[in-house]
Amino acid sequence: MICKFQTTKVDRFVGDGANTIFTLSATPPTANSVIVNIDGINQLKGSYSVAGTTLTFTEAPYNGSYIDVYTFTDGAAYQIV
């Protein structure tokens, strides 16, 4: 049996009310490999897009908001005997 593990990278940003573009520390394999929260509230996929390591919001998160981005990437595969 082969088990594959995922690695989770967490990026935290603070909104300033103007910036809509943020740089992630890891490249997600797909757009569905990212979860975005602003002040603990999960954001709908239509409110942002991801291309490579660039996260772009449709509207700038408000000044002082905490933006948490969870990126799930493929990890190592291990064979269990």
CORCOR-V666875 format. One line per field, one symbol per residue. phi: phi as a letter, one per 30 degrees, with the letter a starting at -180 (. if undefined). A space follows every 50 residues. Layout:
phi = ???
This chain:
phi = .ccccccccbcbbbdbibdccbcddbdddbddcbbcbchicdcdedcabb bicccbddbdddeidcccbccccdcdcbccc
